[in-house]
Amino acid sequence: MKIKKYHQIFDIDNCNKNIKDDQILRDTLQKIAAEVGTKVSEGPVNEECSPENSGYSGLCVVEHARVALQASGETNTIHADIFSFKEWDKEKILKLLLDTFSTKTSEVKNKEMWWG
């Protein structure tokens, strides 16, 4: 029996100041979890990194899935890693990330690990 998996990684550079805002990052983790359509089991947890590596590492464990964000103030980038056994709308998630973190000069890289 083949189990379907849905896994995408989004990297956005030249981000706005929201990548340095703990509450915005937590809210974004919850919004992504809601878009994936699963129940939050744990989190969101968002830890500020050490001063040498300015930024945040955030995680939201959701039913049969996980959502992770890594925001770097030093490189002005955000990395989103979303995995689920349930299919979700990757265009909606990307729009949410861009609306929250992008600037006019942002560039997006997307890596599809599994889709179906």
N, C-alpha and C positions, 0 to 999 in steps of 0.2 A: 504494500500500500504506500503510495507516494503522498507525503504530507506537503501541502503547499506552504511556502514561506514568502514573506514580503519584507524586504530589507533594502533600505536606501541610506546613503550617506550624502549629505549636502555640506559643502564648504563655501562660505561666503567671505570675501575679503573686502577691505575698505568699508568697514561697518560704521554705523553711527554710535553715539555714546551709550545707547541702550545695552550694549554688551557689557557695560560696567555697572549695571543696575541690578542688584540682587532680586528685587521684587519683580521686575520685568522678566528676568530669566525664569523665576519660579512660575509666574503666570503663563509664560510661553510653554514651559514643560506641561502644565495642566491643559492648556489649549490644544497642544499637539495630541496629548493622550485622549482628549475628548474627540478630536477629529479622527483618530484611529478607531474610536468607537468601543473602547474597552474600559473596564472598571479599574480605577487606581487602587493598587494593593499597598504601595509604599511610596511615600514622598509627596511632593517633590523634595528632594534633598539638594541643596546647592551650597557648595563649599568654596570659600574664597581661597585662592592659592597663595603661596608664600609671596612676599614682596619681590623676590627675585624673578618669579614667574607670574606677573600680575595677570589676574583673570579669575574665572570661576569654572568649576566642574559641577555639572548638575545631572541628576538622574531621577527618573520617575519609573517605578516598576508598575506595570499594568498587567492585567489578566492576560496571560499567554503572550506577553510582549515586554518591550522596554523602550524608553525614550531617553536619550542622553544628549546633553549639550556641553560643549567645551568652548568657552569664550576667552580669548586672549587679548588683553588690553595692550600688550607689548607689540603684537603683530596686527592688531585691529581686525581680527578674524573671529568667526564663529563656525563651529563644526557641529552638525546635528546628525545623529545616528539613530535611526528608527527601525525597529524590528517587530514583526507581528506574524502570527499564524493566520490572522484575519486580514483580508485585503482592505486597503485604505487608499484614499485619493491623494496621490503624490503631488498633483498640481495644487491642491488646496493647502497642503503642508508647505510647499515651496512658497506660495503666495503669502502665507502667514509669516514665514521667516523673513521674506523680503520686506513685507510691510512693516515688520517690527525692527529689523536691523540694517537694512540696506541704505546706501546713499546713491547719488547719481553715478558714482564711479565704481560701485560694487561689481564684482564678478562672481559668478556662481560656477562651481564644479560639482557635478553630481555623479555618484558611482552607484550603479544598481548592482547589488550583490545577488539578490534572488527576487524574482517576481513571478510567483505562481508555482 
